[in-house]
Amino acid sequence: MNTDVAPRLGAWRQSWKLAAAAAAGLPAWLAIGVLLRGQDAGTRSWFLIGDPLVALGCLTVLLWRRRFPLTVALTVAIASPVSALATGAALLALASLSARRRPVEIGLVGSAYVTASQPAVGIYPVQSPPGSLWYQLAIPVLTAGIAVAVGMAVGSRRAEVRSLRERAESAEREQTARAAQARVLERNRIAREMHDVLAHRISLVAMQAGVLNHRGDLAAEENRVLVRGIADGSRQALEELRDVLGLLRAEPGHPEPLPPTLDRIPELVADARTSGLDVTLTTTVTDRPSDAAGRTCYRIVQEGLTNAAKHAPGAQVHITLEGKAGGELGVSVRNSPAATMSARPPGSGFGLLGLSERIDLAGGRLDHRPTADNGYLLTARLPWPDATHEKRT
């Protein structure tokens, strides 16, 4: 595909350009008519009939100048010198060809136009002053040069506009790609949030249901507590699912709910105790870490409780938080072996994988392994820069 070829013109633009070409040749034709007063009938007959017919033919051929630029320009350049009225058509053909910015084609057509102009001078027997040969040569060269300059300028402008349009389209495509990538990243983040939230709640509900299924010696009050815990856990799971899905439909002006951080870990532990887990929490953290570190720490504890409820029902779970600003924030979740045997709920296998990605992004380290007493230990270390020291420096 040739990028220098302009698109086809509409009917209006085509019409006014041809009309302008005809108007450009009209002064030359009228001037010749004034000079031919008193000439023989044959010369005046050509002036009144032949000259306009040649001009009309040249203007008609120009309709195809976009499809066959070189052929049309060469034809008009050779035919137009015999018609004063076709001067504008010749200049339009040469300018249109020059817009393609091809030196060989421009030189060929320009030379043909100047060469054909020399013998055509004798068509009208107009008295010429002595030594006017240079004048007969300079006029077609000058007019052809003007047409070429105008055409080259139009072609350069056309290429510049095309380049700007392509750059704008490319920038729009890049912006669309970045927006699509941002949507994918956001959906992945929401998927991780959904997994963390629902896996924790459903694991607690499954653990309580397992107790009801395997313990036939529970008192009526204990049964009611477990049933109420299952109902509350299911309701909370639905509410949290609604919150997470609400992020997908969040509208401008409706901010997203704040994600949980370090200060909500006691609430998480309390919910786990209400659901039947034997959980203890030990913390030596007195300062407040960054929100990113706090959120990651919360998710570590949540994942540890979820795994304990899934794989070690009835086990004792001990959570330890330690660290200070300028060092690291450490969190560990250790559970003893399962106290009861029950069917394990299906797992997605993505909990620890997603948690590892979170901790890697935070610049921390994750370790999880079975313990010697058949329990399980989940530990993580997160960087905790000293914000006060950074501000002073």
QUIURBEL-V615306 format. One line per field, one symbol per residue. ss: DSSP state (~ for helix, > for strand, _ for the rest). Layout:
ss->???
This chain:
ss->__________~~~~~~~~~~~~~~~~~~~~~~~~~_____~~~~~~~~~~~~~~~~~~~~~~~~____~~~~~~~~~~~~~~_~~~~~~~~~~~~~~~____~~~~~~~~~~~~~~~~~~~~~_________~~~~~~~~~~~~~~~~~~~~~~~~~~~~~~~~~~~~~~~~~~~~~~~~~~~~~~~~~~~~~~~~~~~~~~~~~~~~~~~~~~_____~~~~~~~~~~~~~~~~~~~~~~~~~~~~~_____________~~~~~~~~~~~~~___>>>>>>_______~~~~~~~~~~~~~~~~~~~~~____>>>>>>>>___>>>>>>>>>_______________~~~~~~~~~~~___>>>>>>_____>>>>>>>>>__~~~~~~_
